[in-house]
Amino acid sequence: MITAPTPRHPAWADLPDALWNDWRWQMRNRVTDAAKLGELLALTEAERRGIAGRNGQFAFAVTPYYLSLMEGPNCPVRRQGVPHEDELLETPWDMRDPLAEDAHSPVPILTHRYPDRALLYVTHNCPVYCRHCTRSRKVGDEASAPSAAMFEAAFAYLARTPAIRDVLVSGGDPLSLSDHKLAEIVRRLREIPSIDVIRLCTRNPVTLPQRITPGLVESLRPFHPLFVHTHFNHPRECTPEAGAALARLADAGFVLGNQMVLLRGINDTPEIVAALGRWLLRQRCRPYYMFQCDPVGGTTHLRVPIARGLAILDALRGQVSGLAIPQYAVDLPGGGGKVTLVPEREIRRDGDARVYRDVFGREFTYFDLPD
Ligand code: SF4
């Protein structure tokens, strides 16, 4: 957790505040190549090989703000943002599209897997390309963008499919678009009477909190209720700037939830998950999901055994407010959707008696009613 304003990397120490706090300056000055990154960080050989070996397959970019949070090679922020040679490992369980999103795409830029929900891809761009990204196959081609015809086809599909009541606006990061473009997309969705829920899935509060401007929230405010799902993974990302971004959204009436991804060596301890959850709650952002990392190629080194995820969840119960405990979910490869996992607490059954273990390991009996 960083309590004072985030210290800038020395390379930008003398930059006027007005530029540093300008999200467009941050986007224009992202670090996107090894030479520049090597001037700013003492890269390890494994990181250099990771950057060089990508063969252009998954873009790499880091905002000056997010880079300023990075410390040594094991830093949880650095490991999420800087390629590593472990990404190049190929394993038999690697998948390109683990959630089968492309196979469930009735029109371009839209995935319809669950009857009542759809995912709309509005951009391929993100401020930072997270090394654990499930959509590494899609994001990063910044020269391409969905066409107007693709958007029209998606809006038409949503309008003629009234079973869809919940639309996730995603990408890439939708906040990579201009205020005007994003508000126009949300306005078109809001015009479809069958859509109740509109969710914006964004990592900008984490990687580019400067993007959450008064202009952005005012341009979206007319289309409430709007939900924002953000993606904090570690307390080191919990800066005053990030807190201010969440406060601006909460004050403007957005409903905030966080989707963290469980990552090996980054956040796979109960203490880290608890600290993150407590900070999020103080920002009025509910820890919503703790996702098992999807088996997308290049992420095997970041994946955590499910037994460990369950042990983390088990350890949280009784240690932090239930509000700070996310649901632990696995998105089933092949398009099966999410299943939520919970630690087993039932020890045995004896007739109508069910014996459970509490958080301290003690046994208690609940007498159930006959069915
Ligand atoms: S911001 Fe989201 S879509 Fe973009 S690289 Fe990170 S995880 Fe992937």
Boltz pocket constraint, residues with backbone or C-beta under 6 A from the ligand:
constraints:
  - pocket:
      binder: B
      contacts: [[A, 125], [A, 126], [A, 127], [A, 128], [A, 129], [A, 130], [A, 132], [A, 133], [A, 134], [A, 135], [A, 136], [A, 139], [A, 171], [A, 172], [A, 173], [A, 202], [A, 203]]
      max_distance: 6.0
